Structure formats: C-alpha cells, structure tokens
Amino acid sequence: MILYLHGFRSSPQSFKARLLAARMAELGRADEWRCPMLPVSPLEAVAVAQAQVAGVAADEVTVIGSSLGGYFATYLAEKHGWRALLLNPAVLPQRDLSAYLGEQPLWHGGGSIVVEPHHLSELQTLGVASITRPERYYLIAATGDEVLDYREMLAHYPGVETKLITGSDHAISEFADYVDDVLAMCGIAAAGRT
C-alpha cells in the first residue's frame, strides 16, 4: 500500500501525485494507492492519513511525503514503523510556515486555507528530533529547491539512502524521470518498462 501525502497548499491533483497514481493504474495496482486531501490542521492531516491505511500491516505501508507531506511522513514512519520516501521534505515547517499565517490560496482547483498560530504549535508537536531507523527511509532532495534548503534535509536524515538531484526545483519538475525508481523503492516493480 502506498500512502501519498501532498505538501502545503497542494492536493491530490499535484503533478507528482497524478504521475504516481497514473503509473499505479497502468500497473494494475490502483487499489494499492491512497492520496487523501489533507486538511490545514497538521493533527487532523495525520489522523486522515492514518485512517487511509487503517487495518493494513505496518510492513505493507510505504508513505511518500512531498514537502510538508514529508514532515508528516517522517512522524508516521516513526510512529508506525512504516517505510518512508521523502521528496524535498520540510524539516522545520513551524519556522518556514510562520510567514504564511492567514488566508492562503490553494495551488489546485481554487479555494483557500487559513493558517492559524495553533497550526504552527501542532507542527511542533509532530516533530521528530532524529529518525531511529535510517534503513526505512529514502530521500530525494534537489539542490535547486527554491523553497527549502536541501542541506537541512541531508542533515536531518543521516544514513538514509539518498538521491541528490543537482539543480531541479522544489516541485522536482522532472519527476516523470523518477516515477519508476520511486515505485521500485516502494517495492513495486515497473514490469514491462525499459
């Protein structure tokens, strides 16, 4: 089972989520894909994520987290023993998102969210000071990320198998090149692809 957690102001309509969902469908494994719309409250977001895979054995879950979703994925991996694949993950979102208090537009489909000070406190509650089992993690970090500092990612995930992309950007615009690699890290072989 793959649980994909999108980033701040994003949605299941992000291009990375859509690419992965389409590839899972091509492989006949759409029933093993979960990608919920996460609420603005970090505690509620984690509850929604957990509910998506309720009843699935921990060793059968891989959580993929992009940006803020990577922060949530780290918390959930530590709590439940899941594998985690992180895409330009946020390391200190309570610091980074303090500049985004108030109403913020969503990237997909219109609408907005309201970020309140208590959301920053919730983020702090979910913080993982240091990961306990690096072998459960895989990190993809881009040196050209214009939103988050890849060096903080590397420092926060010592000993983790890492794909460091030289250049690129926060969205990992060339993510289509990595879809099958990401799924392989989740234990899903891309049969028939060359």
ABEGO torsion letter per residue (X at the ends): XBBBBBBBGBBAABAAAAAAAAAAAAAGAAAABBBBBBBABAAAAAAAAAAAABGBBAAABBBBBBEAAAAAAAAAAAAAGBBBBBBGBBABAAAAAAAABEBBBBABGEEBBBBBAAAAAAAAAABBABBABAAABBBBBBAABAABBAAAAAAABBGBBBBBBBEEBAAGAAAAAAAAAAAAAAGBBBBGBX
